Amino acid sequence: MAENNTAAEKTEPPTPRKREEARREGNVPKSTDLNAACALLAATVLIYLLGQRVFGGLKVSLEVLLSGSHASNPTRPEDLGALGSFVLHILASAVLPLMIAIGAIVLMVAVGQVGFLVTVKPITPKLSKLSPMRGIKNLTNARAAMRFVMSLGKLIAIAAVAMFLIYNDLPKILILPELSAGQAFAAATQMTFLLSIKLAVLLIILAILDFSFQRFQHERELRMSKQEVKEEMKRMEGDPLMKQRRSRVARQLAMQRTAQQVPQADVIVTNPTHLAIALKYDAESMRAPKVVAKGADFLAMRIRQIGSLHGIPIIERKPLARALYSSVDVGQEVPPEHYTAVAEIMAYVYRLSGRKSA
């Protein structure tokens, strides 16, 4: 009952982190039937297209072996090596390109299903996998029953379609004995090829349905409960107490930097209470005034307090304060669109202090 309740609570989609962990473990949706079906279709088409080359090579191989022309005396032990190398050469030249092409197609289908994934986790030996009870449980659970039903359904569908296709070709099959050997072989080859193509297409359709079911089952198994999602987010974002501590340290560092930078400012522009921006300008080293400190609410109040203690002019300019706070970071120069407004403030400050305007 507890397991059923837990499963019923898992209604949330998996987080990206859980998906990544499942992928690293090799737990990805895939259909082996799709690989087999594509391999069958590829083999059928390639054998039909390259069959003359393959059978031609095998024919030459058989003729040479029977004639003994590959070696001076095939019965002697020293000529057995020549026999083996000759057979391997014929098979490689006739069959190897076909096998390479089929293997490449199967590899592309596998990569198309799960992407490029290399992991040894699924084949790593585990003692838990050797448990007889676990094996019995895997054979009797709902997923095993569903796999059995699907396999039985696919077998019945394939058998039914094959019988239907053979029944349609029955008149052609019955006249094969009346044809010559070459004509009968060509007709039988053509019928076998068409039957194989149709069955391979049917297998691919069934395999696509199986792959869709595997994806659905995979998503269902990865579902999480609301509590698991909360714990996952907590692990990703960090413990709340640790976050508070980091925020407190960050505020302390910001206060320290503010206490160091504000006394160097020439003027403080305010909102007047919510925002405060400290500006400094040195005509010899700066192209434009620079923001040396800024803050909102409590930090803005702290900037004003430090400025008052050091005799720095505090000027209220609401639009300018909002614009500088939202668009200029600490350490950056004032952008050109605010030159005029800042220049008026700096000129006013220079007149108050008796400094020469730059």
SULPEVEN-V582705 format. One record per residue. N is the residue number from 1. RES is the residue in one small letter. PHI is phi in whole degrees, 0 to 359 (NA if undefined). PSI is psi as a letter, one per 30 degrees, with the letter a starting at -180 (* if undefined). OMEGA is omega in radians with two decimals (none if undefined). Layout:
N;RES;PHI;PSI;OMEGA
N;RES;PHI;PSI;OMEGA
//
This chain:
1;m;NA;e;-3.14
2;a;297;e;-3.14
3;e;294;e;3.12
4;n;295;e;3.11
5;n;297;e;3.13
6;t;297;e;-3.14
7;a;294;e;-3.14
8;a;292;f;-3.13
9;e;283;f;-3.08
10;k;277;i;-3.09
11;t;247;f;-3.07
12;e;267;k;3.07
13;p;295;l;-3.11
14;p;293;k;3.09
15;t;283;l;3.10
16;p;303;e;-3.13
17;r;293;e;3.12
18;k;293;e;3.08
19;r;299;e;-3.13
20;e;294;e;3.10
21;e;297;e;3.10
22;a;297;e;3.13
23;r;293;e;3.10
24;r;297;e;3.11
25;e;281;f;-3.10
26;g;85;g;-3.14
27;n;272;i;-3.11
28;v;229;k;3.11
29;p;286;k;3.13
30;k;205;l;3.13
31;s;234;j;3.07
32;t;291;f;3.11
33;d;295;e;3.14
34;l;293;e;3.07
35;n;299;e;-3.11
36;a;295;e;-3.13
37;a;294;e;3.10
38;c;294;e;3.10
39;a;296;e;3.11
40;l;296;e;3.13
41;l;297;e;3.14
42;a;296;e;-3.14
43;a;297;e;-3.13
44;t;297;e;-3.12
45;v;294;e;-3.10
46;l;292;e;3.11
47;i;295;e;3.11
48;y;295;e;-3.11
49;l;282;e;-3.08
50;l;253;g;-3.07
51;g;299;e;-3.14
52;q;297;e;3.13
53;r;292;e;-3.10
54;v;295;e;-3.11
55;f;290;f;3.06
56;g;295;e;3.10
57;g;295;e;3.11
58;l;293;e;3.11
59;k;295;e;3.11
60;v;298;e;-3.14
61;s;299;e;-3.13
62;l;294;e;3.13
63;e;297;e;-3.12
64;v;291;e;-3.14
65;l;296;e;-3.12
66;l;290;e;-3.13
67;s;278;f;-3.14
68;g;74;g;-3.09
69;s;281;f;3.14
70;h;282;f;3.14
71;a;209;l;-3.13
72;s;293;e;3.14
73;n;209;j;-3.04
74;p;293;f;3.14
75;t;274;f;-3.13
76;r;278;k;-3.11
77;p;301;e;-3.09
78;e;290;f;3.13
79;d;266;f;3.14
80;l;294;e;3.10
81;g;298;e;3.10
82;a;296;e;3.10
83;l;298;e;-3.13
84;g;296;e;-3.12
85;s;293;e;3.12
86;f;294;e;3.13
87;v;298;e;3.13
88;l;297;e;3.13
89;h;296;e;-3.13
90;i;295;e;-3.12
91;l;295;e;-3.13
92;a;295;e;-3.11
93;s;289;f;-3.08
94;a;265;e;-2.97
95;v;257;e;-3.03
96;l;301;e;3.10
97;p;301;e;3.11
98;l;296;e;-3.14
99;m;294;e;3.13
100;i;296;e;-3.14
101;a;296;e;3.13
102;i;296;e;3.12
103;g;299;e;3.13
104;a;294;e;3.13
105;i;294;e;3.12
106;v;298;e;3.12
107;l;296;e;3.12
108;m;296;e;3.12
109;v;295;e;3.13
110;a;297;e;3.11
111;v;294;e;3.10
112;g;296;f;3.14
113;q;283;e;-2.99
114;v;243;f;-3.05
115;g;78;a;3.13
116;f;279;j;-3.06
117;l;221;k;3.08
118;v;237;j;3.13
119;t;208;k;3.12
120;v;251;g;-3.10
121;k;301;e;-3.11
122;p;296;f;-3.11
123;i;255;g;3.09
124;t;291;k;-3.11
125;p;297;k;3.07
126;k;225;k;3.13
127;l;295;e;-3.13
128;s;296;f;3.13
129;k;287;f;-3.12
130;l;270;g;-3.11
131;s;289;k;3.11
132;p;298;e;-3.13
133;m;297;e;3.11
134;r;294;e;3.10
135;g;297;e;3.11
136;i;295;e;3.13
137;k;296;e;3.13
138;n;293;f;-3.14
139;l;278;f;-3.04
140;t;245;g;-3.13
141;n;278;l;-3.06
142;a;294;e;-3.12
143;r;292;e;3.10
144;a;296;e;3.10
145;a;297;e;3.12
146;m;295;e;3.09
147;r;298;e;3.14
148;f;296;e;3.13
149;v;297;e;-3.14
150;m;294;e;3.12
151;s;296;e;3.11
152;l;296;e;3.11
153;g;296;e;3.11
154;k;295;e;3.13
155;l;297;e;3.13
156;i;295;e;-3.13
157;a;297;e;-3.13
158;i;295;e;-3.14
159;a;296;e;-3.13
160;a;296;e;-3.14
161;v;295;e;3.14
162;a;297;e;3.11
163;m;296;e;3.13
164;f;296;e;-3.13
165;l;293;e;3.12
166;i;294;e;3.12
167;y;296;e;3.10
168;n;294;e;-3.14
169;d;269;g;-3.07
170;l;301;e;3.10
171;p;301;e;3.12
172;k;292;e;-3.13
173;i;293;e;-3.07
174;l;291;f;-3.13
175;i;267;f;3.14
176;l;300;e;3.14
177;p;297;f;-3.13
178;e;277;f;-3.12
179;l;271;l;3.04
180;s;288;l;-3.08
181;a;299;e;-3.13
182;g;294;e;3.13
183;q;294;e;3.13
184;a;296;e;3.14
185;f;295;e;-3.14
186;a;295;e;-3.14
187;a;293;e;3.12
188;a;295;e;3.12
189;t;296;e;-3.14
190;q;297;e;-3.14
191;m;295;e;3.12
192;t;295;e;3.13
193;f;296;e;-3.13
194;l;296;e;3.10
195;l;297;e;3.14
196;s;296;e;3.13
197;i;298;e;-3.12
198;k;295;e;3.12
199;l;293;e;3.12
200;a;295;e;3.09
201;v;296;e;3.09
202;l;299;e;3.12
203;l;297;e;3.12
204;i;294;e;3.10
205;i;298;e;3.11
206;l;296;e;-3.14
207;a;292;e;3.08
208;i;296;e;3.07
209;l;297;e;3.11
210;d;295;e;3.12
211;f;295;e;3.08
212;s;298;e;3.11
213;f;294;e;3.12
214;q;298;e;3.10
215;r;295;e;3.11
216;f;297;e;3.14
217;q;295;e;3.13
218;h;297;e;3.11
219;e;298;e;-3.14
220;r;293;e;3.14
221;e;290;f;-3.11
222;l;274;f;3.13
223;r;303;l;-3.08
224;m;235;l;3.01
225;s;280;l;3.12
226;k;299;e;3.13
227;q;294;e;3.12
228;e;295;e;3.10
229;v;295;e;3.11
230;k;298;e;3.13
231;e;295;e;3.11
232;e;296;e;3.12
233;m;295;e;3.11
234;k;294;e;3.12
235;r;292;e;-3.12
236;m;287;e;-3.08
237;e;269;f;-3.11
238;g;99;l;3.14
239;d;294;k;-3.13
240;p;303;e;3.12
241;l;296;e;3.11
242;m;293;e;3.10
243;k;297;e;3.11
244;q;298;e;3.13
245;r;295;e;3.11
246;r;296;e;3.12
247;s;296;e;3.14
248;r;295;e;3.11
249;v;296;e;3.13
250;a;296;e;3.10
251;r;296;e;3.12
252;q;298;e;3.11
253;l;295;e;3.11
254;a;296;e;3.09
255;m;296;e;3.14
256;q;296;e;3.11
257;r;296;e;3.13
258;t;297;e;-3.14
259;a;297;f;3.14
260;q;277;e;-3.01
261;q;270;e;-3.06
262;v;300;e;3.13
263;p;300;f;3.13
264;q;274;f;-3.06
265;a;286;l;3.08
266;d;266;f;-3.10
267;v;203;l;3.07
268;i;239;k;3.12
269;v;261;k;-3.06
270;t;237;l;-3.03
271;n;258;f;0.38
272;p;257;f;-3.01
273;t;249;e;-3.02
274;h;276;e;-3.06
275;l;231;k;3.06
276;a;211;k;-3.14
277;i;232;k;3.13
278;a;265;k;-3.09
279;l;244;k;3.08
280;k;223;k;3.12
281;y;218;k;3.07
282;d;232;j;-3.04
283;a;298;f;-3.08
284;e;279;f;-3.06
285;s;242;f;-3.08
286;m;235;k;3.03
287;r;280;f;-3.12
288;a;208;l;3.08
289;p;303;k;-3.06
290;k;241;k;3.06
291;v;277;j;-3.12
292;v;262;f;3.10
293;a;196;k;3.04
294;k;206;l;-3.12
295;g;191;l;3.11
296;a;236;k;3.06
297;d;57;c;-3.04
298;f;297;e;3.14
299;l;293;e;3.08
300;a;296;e;3.10
301;m;298;e;-3.14
302;r;295;e;3.11
303;i;297;e;3.12
304;r;295;e;3.13
305;q;298;e;-3.14
306;i;295;e;3.12
307;g;298;e;3.12
308;s;296;e;3.14
309;l;296;e;-3.09
310;h;257;g;3.06
311;g;71;g;-3.14
312;i;273;k;-3.13
313;p;300;k;3.09
314;i;243;j;-3.04
315;i;238;k;3.14
316;e;270;j;3.04
317;r;217;j;-3.00
318;k;300;e;-3.12
319;p;301;e;-3.12
320;l;293;e;3.14
321;a;298;e;3.13
322;r;296;e;-3.12
323;a;294;e;-3.14
324;l;293;e;-3.11
325;y;295;e;-3.06
326;s;273;f;-3.00
327;s;243;f;-3.07
328;v;235;k;3.09
329;d;274;l;3.09
330;v;296;k;-3.11
331;g;96;f;3.13
332;q;265;l;3.10
333;e;276;l;3.12
334;v;294;k;3.14
335;p;290;l;-3.04
336;p;304;e;-3.08
337;e;294;f;3.13
338;h;250;g;-3.11
339;y;300;e;-3.04
340;t;298;e;-3.11
341;a;296;e;-3.13
342;v;290;e;3.14
343;a;297;e;3.11
344;e;297;e;3.14
345;i;293;e;-3.12
346;m;296;e;3.11
347;a;297;e;3.11
348;y;296;e;3.13
349;v;293;e;3.13
350;y;295;e;3.11
351;r;294;e;3.11
352;l;296;e;-3.07
353;s;268;f;-3.13
354;g;79;g;3.11
355;r;280;l;3.13
356;k;278;k;-3.12
357;s;287;k;3.13
358;a;272;*;none
//
